[in-house]
């Protein structure tokens, strides 16, 4: 969530989220982002805070 606040309206990609939290499991980060954040795009999704 902190990454979403820092990035603001620009949003962030899944790769940025993985680097931010130093995650080993990509699927966990993707699941959390899809559950708690809004996304835009198909192949290269950008995640934002839900409004």
C-alpha positions as CSV (number, residue, x, y, z in Angstrom):
1,X,0.0,0.0,0.0
2,X,2.9,2.4,0.7
3,X,4.1,2.0,-2.9
4,X,0.6,3.0,-4.2
5,X,0.6,6.1,-2.0
6,X,4.1,7.1,-3.1
7,X,3.5,6.6,-6.8
8,X,0.1,8.3,-6.6
9,X,-1.9,8.7,-9.8
10,X,1.0,7.4,-11.9
11,X,0.4,3.9,-10.4
12,X,3.0,1.1,-10.4
13,X,3.7,-2.1,-12.3
14,X,3.9,-5.6,-10.9
15,X,7.7,-5.6,-11.4
16,X,8.0,-2.4,-9.3
17,X,5.9,-4.0,-6.5
18,X,8.1,-7.1,-6.5
19,X,11.3,-4.9,-6.2
20,X,9.7,-2.7,-3.6
21,X,8.8,-5.6,-1.2
22,X,11.8,-7.7,-2.2
23,X,9.4,-10.6,-2.8
24,X,10.4,-14.1,-3.8
25,X,7.0,-15.3,-4.9
26,X,5.6,-13.3,-7.8
27,X,2.2,-14.9,-7.5
28,X,1.6,-13.7,-4.0
29,X,2.3,-10.1,-5.0
30,X,0.0,-10.4,-8.0
31,X,-2.8,-11.9,-5.9
32,X,-2.5,-9.1,-3.3
33,X,-2.4,-6.4,-5.9
34,X,-5.5,-7.8,-7.7
35,X,-7.4,-8.2,-4.5
36,X,-6.8,-4.8,-2.9
37,X,-6.0,-2.4,-5.8
38,X,-7.5,-1.3,-9.0
39,X,-5.6,-2.0,-12.2
40,X,-5.5,-0.6,-15.8
41,X,-4.3,-2.4,-18.9
42,X,-4.2,-6.0,-20.0
43,X,-0.6,-7.1,-20.5
44,X,1.2,-4.4,-18.7
45,X,-1.1,-3.6,-15.8
46,X,-0.6,-0.5,-13.7
47,X,-2.0,-0.7,-10.2
48,X,-3.7,2.2,-8.2
49,X,-5.4,2.7,-4.9
50,X,-9.2,2.0,-5.0
51,X,-11.2,5.1,-4.9
